[in-house]
Amino acid sequence: MKIRMWKMKIMFAVMKKKLSFSIGIWFLCSLWSLVQGQIISNLKAHVTYLASDSLHGRMTGSADEKLAADYIIKQFIGAGITNANGNFKTKKYLQPFHYAPKLDSIITKVNGNNVVAFIDNKAANTIILGAHFDHLGWGLPAHSTYRGEPAIHNGADDNASGVATIIELARQLKNSSFKNNNYLFIAFSGEELGLYGSKWFVEHPSLDLTKVDYMLNFDMVGRIDSNKLVVSGVGTSPSWNEAMKRITSSFHIKTTESGVGPSDHTSFYLKQIPALHFFSGQHKDYHKPSDDESKINYKGMEDVVVYVESLIGELNSKPKISFTKTKEDTNENAPKFTVTLGVMPDYTFEGQGMRIDAVTDGKPASKAGLQEGDVVQQLGEVKVTDMMSYMKALSQFKKGDASKVKVKRGAEVLEKPVQF
């Protein structure tokens, strides 16, 4: 009887220990679910406001740009993040700049503002995280892909999604254990018409650029599809590929080498700062009034936040990473072209050819009957196997030329006449 009681006590103790362990695991999982839910909720709140009709497309220099800047500043202050001078005086978060773009053939002076916030960990070096918050207002013919009556271009993906991402990364990094670097967060304006805000910042920096470890740029990260993420600029430092291999990710990541591209990371790369650009891919709503909040994949955006925080953590204990110049920037034989097919390439596509992600109304591809999802295999006499060969094919033509384009649509191969 005593032996039986002793065994029962042991069994009870084991069950109690297992129960406590299970409760602990349940508690941690529940806590993580709450954290995840809060990140998604925050991301949605940011994009919903920034991409609302009330901000009329956040054109640089407009009153709506100032309202967007005020919102971003409010979020940084709420997260306990100071301005570049180390205090909370709201106006000091702004970095004014000016430029003179050519808008519809008229040169005009524009005054814009970058928003700059800082986490000072008293470290020797600083990581910069950036995203542009301006968009196209009611649309500009030279930049919008929409052909119709003036309409608000809300820019939910381009680039309320990127701004929301850096705000939430700021919140996470403020409370993280990654203290071996300081963090500078910049919401750029003036990007859409020529990277003007980021160009101004690197020429008028709020810190010594030689003390910048690296720069991470987020431009259009709101439309994650099939867990695909494009990360450009991995050739700007040998550390990128090494670090990324050590991170567990839910993404299928496509990388490109070049530090030069149509977004703000380019301004930092040209100052010999290692830089990455995170991008979820082109889509048919690019630079159209239809780039709306309802189409954003918030779970995908949250996964970007988690992935980037993991990347920062992987490099946290490492020395300042080294810069390398990428091959594409010195390639004098890169094809130059003066015509366009009027399509948006799918930069996540890894098959043979150039997959069309969207077709612009009224352009040669649209008139030829090409469709989203078609894979261009030949243009004129040039076989198209990738983006480089596609650009080479375009370089063979001038305005007014007629030719043929061969595309694969499903299992069928079609040949269409095209005129530039």
TORKOLBA-517888 format. One line per 3 residues: number of its first residue (from 1); their letters; for each residue z, y, x of C-alpha. Coordinates in steps of 0.1 Angstrom, whole numbers. Each point is the difference from the previous one (the first is absolute). Layout:
N
NUM	a	Z,Y,X  ...
# end
This chain:
420
1	mki	0,0,0  9,24,28  -33,-8,18
4	rmw	-19,7,-32  18,33,-4  -8,9,36
7	kmk	-37,-8,-6  0,21,-31  15,29,19
10	imf	-27,-3,27  -28,-2,-27  15,31,-17
13	avm	1,19,32  -36,-9,8  -11,9,-35
16	kkk	18,33,3  -16,7,34  -35,-8,-14
19	lsf	7,21,-31  11,29,22  -31,-4,21
22	sig	-22,-1,-31  16,30,-14  -5,18,33
25	iwf	-37,-9,1  -4,10,-36  18,34,7
28	lcs	-23,7,30  -31,-9,-20  11,21,-29
31	lws	8,29,24  -35,-3,16  -16,-1,-34
34	lvq	18,32,-10  -12,17,33  -35,-12,-6
37	gqi	1,12,-36  12,34,11  -27,4,26
40	isn	-27,-8,-26  16,23,-25  1,28,26
43	lka	-36,-5,11  -11,1,-37  19,33,-6
46	hvt	-16,16,31  -35,-10,-8  4,8,-37
49	yla	10,36,7  -24,7,29  -30,-14,-19
52	sds	9,16,-33  -25,23,-18  26,28,4
55	lhg	-7,3,37  -38,3,-6  -10,-20,30
58	rmt	22,16,27  -28,21,16  11,15,34
61	gsa	11,36,-4  6,-2,-37  32,6,-20
64	dek	-2,-38,-8  1,-8,38  32,20,1
67	laa	15,-19,-29  -9,-33,17  16,12,32
70	dyi	32,10,-19  2,-35,-14  -3,-16,34
73	ikq	26,23,15  24,-8,-29  -4,-37,8
76	fig	7,4,37  31,21,-8  12,-26,-25
79	agi	-3,-27,26  21,21,24  -29,8,24
82	tna	-1,34,17  -29,22,9  -15,1,34
85	ngn	27,25,11  28,-23,-10  12,17,-32
88	fkt	-5,1,-37  -15,35,-6  -28,-10,-23
91	kky	-26,25,12  3,-13,35  -15,-33,-10
94	lqp	-33,17,-3  -25,5,29  -26,26,-12
97	fhy	-35,-2,14  -34,15,-8  -36,-9,3
100	apk	-34,11,-11  -20,-29,-16  -34,3,-15
103	lds	4,-7,-37  -33,-3,-19  -18,20,27
106	iit	26,28,-1  24,4,30  34,10,-12
109	kvn	35,2,16  26,-24,-13  37,1,6
112	gnn	17,-34,-2  34,-16,8  10,-32,17
115	vva	35,-14,-10  20,-11,31  33,-19,-1
118	fid	21,-16,28  25,-27,6  18,8,32
121	nka	15,-31,17  5,19,33  -26,-23,15
124	ant	-24,8,28  -32,-7,-20  -12,5,-35
127	iil	-22,-20,-25  -22,20,-23  -8,-12,-35
130	gah	-26,20,-19  -21,1,-32  -20,28,-15
133	fdh	10,14,-34  -30,22,-9  -29,-11,-21
136	lgw	-32,14,-16  14,21,-28  -26,1,-27
139	glp	-26,-15,23  -24,14,26  -36,-11,-1
142	ahs	-2,-6,37  31,-22,0  3,-15,-35
145	tyr	-19,-32,-8  2,10,-37  -31,16,-17
148	gep	11,17,-32  18,29,-15  29,13,22
151	aih	30,-23,-5  34,-4,17  -1,-23,30
154	nga	36,-13,0  -3,-20,32  26,-27,-9
157	ddn	-11,-23,28  -15,28,21  26,9,9
160	asg	31,1,-22  4,-36,10  3,8,37
163	vat	25,29,-6  22,-23,-22  0,-26,28
166	iie	12,24,27  27,14,-24  14,-35,-5
169	lar	-4,-9,36  21,31,8  26,-12,-24
172	qlk	1,-35,15  0,12,37  27,25,-7
175	nss	23,-29,-8  -14,-26,24  14,-12,33
178	fkn	-32,10,19  15,29,19  -19,-2,33
181	nny	-25,27,-11  1,31,-21  -23,2,-30
184	lfi	-23,29,-10  -15,-1,-35  -31,22,-7
187	afs	-17,4,-33  -33,17,10  -21,23,-21
190	gee	-36,10,8  -11,-36,7  -27,-4,-26
193	lgl	-22,28,14  5,-9,37  34,-11,12
196	ygs	11,36,3  37,-5,-5  3,-27,26
199	kwf	-22,18,25  22,31,-4  32,-21,5
202	veh	-12,-15,33  -10,34,12  33,16,-12
205	psl	25,-29,2  37,2,-9  8,-23,29
208	dlt	-13,-10,34  -30,-23,-7  6,-18,33
211	kvd	33,-12,-15  -18,-16,-30  1,-38,2
214	yml	-27,-6,-26  -14,12,-34  -4,-19,-32
217	nfd	-24,13,-27  -2,-10,-36  -31,10,-19
220	mvg	-9,-20,-32  25,-29,-1  4,-2,-37
223	rid	-28,-25,-9  10,-32,18  -23,-27,-13
226	snk	5,-37,8  27,10,26  -26,15,23
229	lvv	10,29,23  -22,18,25  18,12,32
232	sgv	-22,22,22  8,12,35  14,-32,15
235	gts	-20,7,31  20,32,7  28,-20,17
238	psw	3,-36,12  34,-1,-17  -14,0,-35
241	nea	-15,-35,-2  29,-15,19  25,15,-25
244	mkr	-20,-8,-31  -3,-37,10  38,-3,0
247	its	3,14,-36  0,-23,-30  -22,16,-27
250	sfh	-12,-7,-35  -32,19,9  -33,-12,12
253	ikt	-5,27,26  -34,12,13  2,20,32
256	tes	-24,25,16  3,13,35  -10,36,-1
259	gvg	24,29,0  -26,23,-17  -5,0,-37
262	psd	-2,23,-31  37,6,-2  29,17,17
265	hts	8,-26,26  -31,12,18  16,33,9
268	fyl	29,-18,18  -23,-26,17  -20,29,15
271	kqi	33,12,16  4,-35,16  26,-12,-24
274	pal	-2,-36,-12  -8,1,-37  -5,-24,-29
277	hff	-15,6,-34  11,-21,-30  -26,-3,-27
280	sgq	-4,-23,-31  -38,5,-3  -27,20,-17
283	hkd	-5,-2,-38  -23,14,-27  25,27,-9
286	yhk	-1,16,34  -3,38,-2  -4,-3,-38
289	psd	22,12,-29  6,-37,-8  23,-4,31
292	des	30,-1,-23  37,-12,2  -6,-28,-25
295	kin	-21,-19,26  26,0,28  14,-34,13
298	ykg	36,9,5  11,-34,12  -28,2,27
301	med	13,34,10  35,-13,3  -13,-28,22
304	vvv	-16,26,23  35,18,3  16,-34,9
307	yve	-27,-9,25  0,34,17  38,0,3
310	sli	-2,-35,16  -26,13,25  22,30,9
313	gel	29,-25,3  -20,-22,23  -7,29,24
316	nsk	34,16,-4  16,-16,31  -32,3,21
319	pki	-9,28,25  -24,28,-11  -33,-17,-6
322	sft	-31,8,21  -32,17,-12  -35,-14,5
325	ktk	-33,16,-8  -21,-21,-24  -35,-12,8
328	edt	-17,14,-30  8,36,11  -21,-3,31
331	nen	-29,-19,-15  -29,24,4  -23,-26,-16
334	apk	18,1,-34  -26,4,-27  -4,35,-15
337	ftv	-15,4,-35  -11,29,-22  -4,-19,-33
340	tlg	24,-19,-23  -4,-29,-23  27,14,-23
343	vmp	25,-29,1  36,-5,12  3,-30,23
346	dyt	28,-26,-4  18,4,33  20,-31,-7
349	feg	-31,-22,-3  -2,-26,28  -32,-19,-9
352	qgm	-35,6,12  -16,32,-12  14,32,-15
355	rid	18,-4,-34  -3,29,-24  33,11,-15
358	avt	-14,28,-22  -33,16,-7  -4,38,-4
361	dgk	-20,11,-31  -33,17,8  -2,-12,36
364	pas	-27,-24,14  21,-32,-6  7,9,-36
367	kag	-37,8,-6  -9,-33,16  23,-19,-23
370	lqe	25,-11,25  35,-10,-13  36,-2,11
373	gdv	5,-34,17  -36,-2,13  -1,-10,37
376	vqq	-28,19,20  -17,-25,23  -31,20,11
379	lge	-11,36,-2  -36,6,10  -7,-22,31
382	vkv	37,-1,11  22,-30,-8  34,12,-11
385	tdm	29,-21,12  28,25,2  7,38,-2
388	msy	-15,7,34  -34,-16,-9  1,17,-34
391	mka	3,34,18  -28,-11,23  -21,-7,-30
394	lsq	6,34,-15  -8,17,32  -36,-13,-3
397	fkk	-7,23,-30  -3,37,-9  2,18,-33
400	gda	-30,-9,-22  -6,-34,16  -6,-31,-22
403	skv	10,-36,9  15,-31,-14  36,-13,0
406	kvk	9,-37,-2  34,-8,-16  19,-31,-10
409	rga	14,1,-35  21,-31,-7  -22,-29,10
412	evl	-33,20,-4  -18,20,26  -18,31,-14
415	ekp	-25,24,16  0,36,-14  -22,30,8
418	vqf	21,30,13  -9,36,8  21,24,20
# end
